[in-house]
C-alpha cells in the first residue's frame, strides 16, 4: 500500500524534499509562524468561508471525531461519496484519496455536464503555486473517474469596490486552469511515487540550502538548515540574491573573498556593502549630505503611518487589500523643542477609521515646515487614497504631499553608509547602526506586520482582556518609528559636522 501524503505534503516536497521529511519525522525543528503568516492563514480561512456563500445549498463535508487520523480521513472520504451520490448542488471541502495522495477540494459545484472544481485563494492574481495546488486535485479526481467540466481558481477581484453589502459574484473572479491542470498529470504521478519514497526513508535527505529555502514560501525549517551559516556570509549580500547564490555555488562563501573583478558585477549598493564589510569604515558623501540637510525647512515633522489590509473589503469605498490607515505618530521639532502627537483608531467601534485618522492628521500637522517620512512612496500613497476617498479633505491632504521629504534618501542614494546596515536601508537596519542605544528588541510589537495583526485582532475581539495593553504597545511601537527618525537626523548632522571640521 502506498504511503499516504496530503496535498500540502506534496507541495512541501516540490519545494524541497528535506522539508517534507522534516515535517513528517522532525516537526519539532520547525520555527513557529510569525504574525504576518498567521494573518495570511486567517485571511485565507475567512475568504474560503465567504466564497462558499456563492453556492447556496452547498454542504460542508464533516466527520465525527475518530480514534485516529486514518479513521477521520476515511470518514471524510465516505461522507464526500454520499454527498456526491445525493443531489446537493455543491460540496465544500470534498475529500478524496488516490494512489496515496489525499486532497480536500475547496468547492465542487454540480452541473449537468459534470463537476466544476474551484480552488479559493485570497490573492488578486493567479500564481504558479495556485496552478500546482489545483493540478493535484484534478489528478486525484480524474484518477478516481470523476468527470470534471472545468477546474480553476477563484481569486479576489482587485477592481471591486464595496458599496453596501458585499456582492460575492463581483468580489471574486474565476481563472480557468482546466487544460493546464490536466497537462501535469504525468509529472505528478512520477513525483508522487518519489515523494512517498522520501517519507519512507530512515535517513534525512541531504539537500543543500538554496533559493528554494524561501521560494515560493519561507520554509519553516530554514533556521534549522541554516544554523551553521554565519551572519556575514555571502548570502547576506543585499539586493537581488541571484548573484549571491552564484558566488555561493562557486565556493565563495564570505564577502571578503570576492575579487576585484567580481566586485564589478555588483550593483553600487552591493559594492558599498562588500567594501564596508571589508574595511569596517563608515562612508559619508559630504557634498550630497550637506545638500540634503540644507534643504530641510523647519519646523520639521517626523511622520509615520500604520495600516492594515484585508482581502475582504470592510468599508464602503474600499476594495480587496486596500491599505486602511488606523494609526500615526508625529514628532515635531521646533526651535530645539520636541513635541509628540499621535492617533490610534478605536478598533472596538467597528467604524471606518479613515475619516477620524484624516481629521486628526490635519489637526496635528503645523501649517508650515517640512514633513519627513521614511520611504515616501508609502505615506504619499496613503494620503492620495485618503484624498480620493474623502474628497472634502482633498485640498489640505494634497498640500501635505508637497511638503513631504524622504529620510531614506541619504541611505538609498549612498550619501551615508555604515557597515552595520548590512547593505539595507530600512529604518530597522539604519537605526541600530547609527543609534546603537535604540532598538526595537524591547518592544512587544516590533514591526508593521505585527502592528497590523494586533489591530486586526482588536477589531475581531474587541472585548479581549488585554485590550488596553495592546493599544499601549501599538502606541509605543509607532512612537518609536518617529523618534527613530529624530535620532537618525541628529546623527546625520553630527556626521556632517565631524567631516567638515
Secondary structure per residue as TSV (DSSP state, phi and psi in degrees):
chain	resnum	aa	ss	phi	psi
A	1	X	-	360.0	134.8
A	2	X	-	-67.1	142.0
A	3	X	-	-62.2	132.4
A	4	X	-	-84.0	129.3
A	5	X	E	-132.0	153.2
A	6	X	E	-90.5	170.6
A	7	X	H	-58.4	-42.0
A	8	X	H	-63.2	-38.5
A	9	X	H	-61.5	-43.7
A	10	X	H	-61.3	-44.4
A	11	X	H	-68.1	-34.4
A	12	X	H	-60.6	-46.4
A	13	X	H	-66.5	-34.2
A	14	X	H	-65.9	-23.4
A	15	X	H	-83.8	-41.6
A	16	X	-	-166.3	123.9
A	17	X	H	-61.1	-36.3
A	18	X	H	-64.7	-35.1
A	19	X	H	-61.3	-42.7
A	20	X	H	-63.1	-46.6
A	21	X	H	-61.3	-46.5
A	22	X	H	-63.8	-37.8
A	23	X	H	-63.4	-36.6
A	24	X	H	-80.6	-34.2
A	25	X	H	-117.6	-21.6
A	26	X	-	-138.5	50.5
A	27	X	G	-60.9	-24.2
A	28	X	G	-65.3	-14.7
A	29	X	G	-83.7	-6.0
A	30	X	S	-74.3	145.0
A	31	X	-	-80.3	146.0
A	32	X	-	-67.8	149.6
A	33	X	-	-66.4	143.5
A	34	X	-	-80.4	170.3
A	35	X	H	-57.2	-40.2
A	36	X	H	-65.4	-33.6
A	37	X	H	-73.5	-37.0
A	38	X	H	-62.5	-41.1
A	39	X	H	-62.6	-41.9
A	40	X	H	-63.7	-43.1
A	41	X	H	-64.9	-42.9
A	42	X	H	-62.5	-40.7
A	43	X	H	-65.5	-41.3
A	44	X	H	-60.7	-40.4
A	45	X	H	-63.8	-44.8
A	46	X	H	-64.1	-41.4
A	47	X	H	-65.1	-42.2
A	48	X	H	-61.9	-41.9
A	49	X	H	-67.1	-37.3
A	50	X	H	-70.1	-37.1
A	51	X	H	-60.9	-30.3
A	52	X	G	-62.5	-27.4
A	53	X	G	-69.6	-11.3
A	54	X	G	-70.9	-13.1
A	55	X	S	-125.6	79.1
A	56	X	T	-57.5	140.1
A	57	X	T	89.0	-6.8
A	58	X	-	-66.8	153.6
A	59	X	E	-123.6	133.7
A	60	X	E	-83.3	127.2
A	61	X	-	-69.5	129.6
A	62	X	-	-141.6	165.8
A	63	X	-	-151.9	145.7
A	64	X	-	-65.8	149.2
A	65	X	-	-60.5	132.8
A	66	X	-	-112.1	179.2
A	67	X	S	-75.2	-19.6
A	68	X	S	-146.1	165.8
A	69	X	H	-61.8	-37.6
A	70	X	H	-64.1	-41.0
A	71	X	H	-64.5	-42.0
A	72	X	H	-63.7	-43.6
A	73	X	H	-62.7	-43.5
A	74	X	H	-62.0	-37.9
A	75	X	H	-66.9	-38.9
A	76	X	H	-63.5	-42.7
A	77	X	H	-64.0	-42.2
A	78	X	H	-66.6	-39.9
A	79	X	H	-62.9	-40.6
A	80	X	H	-61.5	-44.2
A	81	X	H	-58.3	-43.9
A	82	X	H	-65.5	-38.8
A	83	X	H	-67.5	-37.0
A	84	X	H	-66.2	-30.8
A	85	X	H	-81.3	-12.3
A	86	X	T	-87.6	-163.8
A	87	X	T	-115.2	21.3
A	88	X	-	-63.2	141.1
A	89	X	S	-73.7	-23.0
A	90	X	E	-154.1	152.3
A	91	X	E	-126.5	132.7
A	92	X	E	-108.0	134.9
A	93	X	E	60.6	39.3
A	94	X	E	-59.4	137.9
A	95	X	E	-117.5	134.7
A	96	X	E	-145.0	155.9
A	97	X	E	-140.1	135.6
A	98	X	E	-146.5	126.1
A	99	X	T	53.9	33.9
A	100	X	T	84.2	3.8
A	101	X	E	-103.5	117.1
A	102	X	E	-101.2	128.6
A	103	X	E	-132.9	154.4
A	104	X	E	-124.2	128.3
A	105	X	E	-96.5	127.4
A	106	X	E	-54.9	-54.4
A	107	X	E	-142.4	130.4
A	108	X	E	-121.5	121.4
A	109	X	E	-107.5	128.6
A	110	X	E	-77.5	133.2
A	111	X	E	-132.8	163.1
A	112	X	T	-60.6	-22.9
A	113	X	T	-108.9	14.2
A	114	X	E	131.9	-164.1
A	115	X	E	-104.2	137.2
A	116	X	E	-96.5	130.1
A	117	X	E	-111.1	125.9
A	118	X	E	-124.2	126.3
A	119	X	E	-100.0	125.4
A	120	X	E	-96.7	128.8
A	121	X	-	-129.9	135.8
A	122	X	S	-84.1	56.7
A	123	X	-	-136.5	156.8
A	124	X	S	-96.5	-14.9
A	125	X	S	-132.2	142.6
A	126	X	-	-70.9	142.5
A	127	X	-	-128.1	161.9
A	128	X	H	-56.9	-39.2
A	129	X	H	-64.3	-27.5
A	130	X	H	-68.2	-42.1
A	131	X	H	-64.5	-42.8
A	132	X	H	-60.7	-41.9
A	133	X	H	-59.8	-49.1
A	134	X	H	-66.2	-39.9
A	135	X	H	-61.0	-34.0
A	136	X	H	-65.4	-39.6
A	137	X	H	-66.0	-43.2
A	138	X	H	-63.3	-39.2
A	139	X	H	-58.0	-47.4
A	140	X	H	-67.8	-46.0
A	141	X	H	-63.4	-44.4
A	142	X	H	-64.6	-37.9
A	143	X	H	-63.1	-31.0
A	144	X	T	-89.4	1.0
A	145	X	T	85.3	15.4
A	146	X	-	-76.7	129.3
A	147	X	-	-82.1	119.0
A	148	X	E	-104.3	120.5
A	149	X	E	-76.5	-47.3
A	150	X	E	-156.3	156.7
A	151	X	E	-141.0	134.9
A	152	X	E	-167.1	-170.5
A	153	X	E	-116.9	134.1
A	154	X	E	-92.9	117.7
A	155	X	E	-114.6	166.2
A	156	X	E	-78.7	137.9
A	157	X	-	-88.0	104.9
A	158	X	T	-62.2	-23.9
A	159	X	T	-82.4	-9.2
A	160	X	-	-71.1	136.0
A	161	X	-	-124.2	125.3
A	162	X	-	-71.2	132.2
A	163	X	-	-141.4	104.8
A	164	X	S	78.8	-144.1
A	165	X	S	-65.7	146.9
A	166	X	-	-62.6	132.1
A	167	X	-	-95.1	100.0
A	168	X	H	-67.6	-26.0
A	169	X	H	-73.0	-26.8
A	170	X	H	-96.4	-26.8
A	171	X	H	-65.5	-34.8
A	172	X	E	-103.8	149.1
A	173	X	E	-128.1	147.8
A	174	X	E	-104.0	134.5
A	175	X	E	-119.9	116.5
A	176	X	E	-80.6	125.4
A	177	X	-	-126.3	25.1
A	178	X	H	-56.7	-55.1
A	179	X	H	-64.8	-42.8
A	180	X	H	-65.4	-34.9
A	181	X	H	-65.8	-42.2
A	182	X	H	-66.2	-30.3
A	183	X	T	-68.7	-16.4
A	184	X	T	-93.7	0.7
A	185	X	H	-60.3	-42.4
A	186	X	H	-66.1	-44.3
A	187	X	H	-68.4	-34.5
A	188	X	H	-63.8	-41.7
A	189	X	H	-59.5	-43.7
A	190	X	H	-67.2	-46.8
A	191	X	H	-63.2	-39.5
A	192	X	H	-58.9	-47.5
A	193	X	H	-61.3	-41.7
A	194	X	H	-65.3	-44.5
A	195	X	H	-66.5	-34.6
A	196	X	H	-64.0	-35.8
A	197	X	H	-67.4	-36.2
A	198	X	H	-61.0	-45.4
A	199	X	H	-61.7	-35.6
A	200	X	H	-79.2	-9.4
A	201	X	-	-65.6	152.1
A	202	X	S	-90.7	-18.2
A	203	X	S	-116.1	139.2
A	204	X	-	-60.6	132.1
A	205	X	-	-61.8	145.0
A	206	X	-	-93.7	102.1
A	207	X	-	-123.6	117.4
A	208	X	-	-67.2	153.5
A	209	X	-	-64.8	157.6
A	210	X	-	-175.3	-172.9
A	211	X	G	-57.5	-24.2
A	212	X	G	-65.8	-13.3
A	213	X	G	-66.6	-20.3
A	214	X	T	-127.6	0.4
A	215	X	S	-135.2	132.2
A	216	X	S	-81.9	-4.8
A	217	X	S	-130.1	153.3
A	218	X	-	-70.8	119.2
A	219	X	-	-71.6	135.8
A	220	X	T	-70.7	-11.8
A	221	X	T	-104.4	13.5
A	222	X	H	-60.3	-44.6
A	223	X	H	-58.9	-36.6
A	224	X	H	-67.6	-48.2
A	225	X	H	-72.8	-25.4
A	226	X	T	-99.9	10.9
A	227	X	T	-59.4	-27.5
A	228	X	T	-95.1	3.3
A	229	X	S	-88.6	121.5
A	230	X	-	-66.6	151.3
A	231	X	T	-62.5	-29.4
A	232	X	T	-98.7	26.5
A	233	X	B	-70.4	172.3
A	234	X	G	-62.2	-22.6
A	235	X	G	-73.1	-11.3
A	236	X	G	-87.8	2.4
A	237	X	-	-57.7	131.1
A	238	X	S	-69.0	164.6
A	239	X	S	78.6	-156.9
A	240	X	-	-57.7	129.7
A	241	X	S	-86.5	-3.7
A	242	X	H	-57.4	-47.2
A	243	X	H	-69.0	-36.3
A	244	X	H	-61.3	-42.5
A	245	X	H	-68.7	-34.3
A	246	X	H	-63.7	-43.8
A	247	X	H	-61.8	-43.4
A	248	X	H	-58.5	-44.7
A	249	X	H	-68.3	-22.8
A	250	X	T	-82.6	-3.7
A	251	X	T	94.8	4.6
A	252	X	-	-89.2	96.3
A	253	X	-	-96.7	-15.8
A	254	X	B	-127.0	149.8
A	255	X	G	-64.1	-32.3
A	256	X	G	-68.8	-10.7
A	257	X	G	-89.3	-2.4
A	258	X	-	-72.4	129.9
A	259	X	-	-79.3	169.0
A	260	X	H	-61.9	-39.3
A	261	X	H	-68.3	-40.7
A	262	X	H	-67.6	-28.5
A	263	X	H	-60.8	-31.2
A	264	X	T	-69.7	-18.2
A	265	X	T	-78.0	-12.8
A	266	X	S	-87.8	161.8
A	267	X	-	-73.0	162.7
A	268	X	H	-54.6	-41.3
A	269	X	H	-67.6	-38.0
A	270	X	H	-66.4	-38.6
A	271	X	H	-62.9	-41.7
A	272	X	H	-63.7	-40.7
A	273	X	H	-58.2	-49.4
A	274	X	H	-66.2	-45.4
A	275	X	H	-62.2	-44.0
A	276	X	H	-67.5	-32.9
A	277	X	H	-64.2	-34.7
A	278	X	H	-76.3	-45.9
A	279	X	H	-102.0	-10.0
A	280	X	-	69.0	16.8
A	281	X	-	-92.9	151.4
A	282	X	-	-93.2	127.8
A	283	X	E	-99.2	135.2
A	284	X	E	-135.5	121.7
A	285	X	-	-90.8	95.9
A	286	X	H	-58.9	-43.9
A	287	X	H	-64.8	-48.2
A	288	X	H	-66.1	-41.2
A	289	X	H	-66.9	-40.2
A	290	X	H	-62.0	-39.7
A	291	X	H	-64.3	-41.6
A	292	X	H	-64.4	-48.3
A	293	X	H	-69.0	-35.8
A	294	X	H	-68.5	-21.4
A	295	X	T	-85.5	-3.9
A	296	X	-	-82.2	135.6
A	297	X	-	-118.6	128.0
A	298	X	S	-85.0	167.7
A	299	X	S	-69.0	145.9
A	300	X	E	-95.7	127.4
A	301	X	E	-99.9	130.9
A	302	X	E	-108.2	114.0
A	303	X	E	-124.1	139.3
A	304	X	E	-143.8	138.0
A	305	X	E	-109.7	151.8
A	306	X	E	-122.3	139.2
A	307	X	E	-136.2	164.9
A	308	X	E	-130.2	153.6
A	309	X	E	-130.9	134.1
A	310	X	-	-122.4	137.5
A	311	X	S	-61.7	-32.8
A	312	X	S	-99.4	112.3
A	313	X	-	-56.2	131.1
A	314	X	-	-98.8	-24.5
A	315	X	S	-128.7	149.6
A	316	X	T	-58.3	140.6
A	317	X	T	83.7	10.5
A	318	X	-	-124.7	156.3
A	319	X	-	-126.6	-179.3
A	320	X	T	-56.2	128.6
A	321	X	T	65.0	17.8
A	322	X	-	-64.1	138.3
A	323	X	E	-80.3	119.3
A	324	X	E	-104.7	112.8
A	325	X	E	-73.2	134.4
A	326	X	E	-127.5	-7.7
A	327	X	E	-155.5	145.8
A	328	X	E	-143.6	156.3
A	329	X	E	-127.7	140.3
A	330	X	E	-140.5	123.5
A	331	X	E	-101.4	137.0
A	332	X	E	-117.0	119.8
A	333	X	E	-104.1	110.1
A	334	X	E	-135.9	119.3
A	335	X	T	53.5	41.7
A	336	X	T	79.7	-4.7
A	337	X	E	-99.7	139.0
A	338	X	E	-112.4	121.7
A	339	X	E	-114.3	154.9
A	340	X	E	-128.3	132.9
A	341	X	E	-132.6	146.5
A	342	X	E	-152.8	169.2
A	343	X	E	-148.6	137.8
A	344	X	E	-141.5	118.7
A	345	X	-	-63.3	155.1
A	346	X	-	-84.6	100.5
A	347	X	G	-63.3	-30.6
A	348	X	G	-74.4	-13.9
A	349	X	G	-71.7	-25.2
A	350	X	-	73.0	14.5
A	351	X	S	-101.7	156.7
A	352	X	-	-61.6	119.0
A	353	X	-	-80.8	-4.4
A	354	X	H	-66.3	-39.3
A	355	X	H	-66.7	-47.3
A	356	X	H	-63.1	-38.9
A	357	X	H	-59.5	-48.3
A	358	X	H	-61.9	-46.6
A	359	X	H	-63.2	-42.4
A	360	X	H	-66.4	-38.6
A	361	X	H	-64.4	-48.5
A	362	X	H	-65.1	-30.6
A	363	X	H	-74.9	-32.3
A	364	X	H	-77.3	-31.8
A	365	X	S	-85.9	134.4
A	366	X	-	-69.3	156.6
A	367	X	S	-68.7	-15.7
A	368	X	S	-133.7	162.8
A	369	X	S	104.3	150.9
A	370	X	-	-71.9	154.2
A	371	X	E	-114.8	109.5
A	372	X	E	-91.2	128.6
A	373	X	E	-127.0	170.5
A	374	X	S	-116.7	108.0
A	375	X	S	76.7	80.6
A	376	X	H	-62.3	-26.2
A	377	X	H	-60.3	-34.0
A	378	X	H	-70.6	-58.5
A	379	X	H	-60.9	-37.0
A	380	X	H	-63.8	-42.3
A	381	X	H	-64.9	-40.6
A	382	X	H	-62.1	-43.3
A	383	X	H	-66.1	-39.9
A	384	X	H	-62.2	-40.9
A	385	X	H	-69.5	-35.5
A	386	X	H	-63.8	-42.4
A	387	X	H	-63.7	-34.7
A	388	X	H	-71.8	-38.9
A	389	X	H	-78.4	-39.4
A	390	X	-	-112.7	81.7
A	391	X	G	-61.8	-27.7
A	392	X	G	-68.1	-17.0
A	393	X	G	-105.8	6.5
A	394	X	H	-59.3	-44.3
A	395	X	H	-63.6	-55.2
A	396	X	H	-64.2	-32.0
A	397	X	H	-67.1	-43.3
A	398	X	H	-66.0	-28.7
A	399	X	H	-64.4	-35.4
A	400	X	H	-61.8	-39.8
A	401	X	H	-59.1	-41.5
A	402	X	H	-69.4	-15.9
A	403	X	H	-96.7	-3.4
A	404	X	E	-83.2	139.6
A	405	X	E	-133.0	158.0
A	406	X	E	-108.7	118.3
A	407	X	T	-75.5	-9.1
A	408	X	T	-77.0	-19.0
A	409	X	H	-55.3	-43.7
A	410	X	H	-59.7	-22.4
A	411	X	H	-98.8	-44.2
A	412	X	H	-68.6	-28.4
A	413	X	T	-96.6	12.1
A	414	X	T	61.1	33.8
A	415	X	S	-73.5	-33.8
A	416	X	E	-137.7	134.3
A	417	X	E	-144.4	129.6
A	418	X	-	-114.8	138.9
A	419	X	G	-54.1	-33.2
A	420	X	G	-75.1	-4.1
A	421	X	G	-73.6	-15.4
A	422	X	T	57.5	32.7
A	423	X	T	77.7	9.0
A	424	X	-	-115.6	156.4
A	425	X	-	-120.4	7.0
A	426	X	S	-68.6	155.8
A	427	X	H	-63.3	-26.9
A	428	X	H	-69.2	-22.3
A	429	X	H	-96.4	-36.3
A	430	X	H	-70.5	-42.3
A	431	X	H	-58.9	-54.7
A	432	X	H	-65.6	-23.5
A	433	X	H	-73.1	-44.1
A	434	X	H	-92.8	-29.2
A	435	X	-	-128.5	77.4
A	436	X	T	-58.5	-23.2
A	437	X	T	-74.7	-12.7
A	438	X	-	-112.8	140.9
A	439	X	-	-157.6	173.4
A	440	X	S	-102.1	-0.2
A	441	X	T	-64.8	-29.2
A	442	X	T	-83.5	-6.0
A	443	X	-	-87.4	139.6
A	444	X	S	-70.1	-35.0
A	445	X	S	-109.6	115.8
A	446	X	-	-122.3	5.6
A	447	X	S	-157.8	166.9
A	448	X	H	-62.8	-36.8
A	449	X	H	-63.4	-40.9
A	450	X	H	-66.8	-38.8
A	451	X	H	-62.1	-45.3
A	452	X	H	-61.7	-42.8
A	453	X	H	-62.8	-45.4
A	454	X	H	-67.7	-38.5
A	455	X	H	-65.7	-39.5
A	456	X	H	-62.7	-36.8
A	457	X	H	-64.4	-39.0
A	458	X	H	-65.9	-35.3
A	459	X	H	-66.9	-39.0
A	460	X	H	-77.8	-35.1
A	461	X	-	-126.6	72.9
A	462	X	T	-63.8	-19.9
A	463	X	T	-102.5	18.9
A	464	X	-	-59.3	144.4
A	465	X	T	-59.2	-39.3
A	466	X	T	-97.4	32.1
A	467	X	H	-52.6	-52.5
A	468	X	H	-66.2	-34.8
A	469	X	H	-65.3	-41.5
A	470	X	H	-65.6	-40.8
A	471	X	H	-61.2	-39.6
A	472	X	H	-66.2	-38.5
A	473	X	H	-64.3	-39.5
A	474	X	H	-63.7	-43.0
A	475	X	H	-59.5	-45.5
A	476	X	H	-65.2	-40.3
A	477	X	H	-64.5	-50.1
A	478	X	H	-65.5	-37.8
A	479	X	H	-64.2	-34.8
A	480	X	H	-61.8	-38.1
A	481	X	H	-61.6	-45.6
A	482	X	H	-77.2	-33.4
A	483	X	H	-66.0	-34.8
A	484	X	H	-60.5	-41.4
A	485	X	H	-63.9	-38.9
A	486	X	H	-58.6	-46.4
A	487	X	H	-70.1	-37.3
A	488	X	H	-63.6	-42.9
A	489	X	H	-62.4	-40.2
A	490	X	H	-60.4	-44.1
A	491	X	H	-65.6	-39.6
A	492	X	H	-59.7	-42.0
A	493	X	H	-64.9	-39.2
A	494	X	H	-66.8	-39.8
A	495	X	H	-60.7	-44.9
A	496	X	H	-64.9	-41.6
A	497	X	H	-61.2	-43.4
A	498	X	H	-63.5	-37.3
A	499	X	H	-73.6	-29.5
A	500	X	H	-94.9	-7.1
A	501	X	-	-78.8	360.0
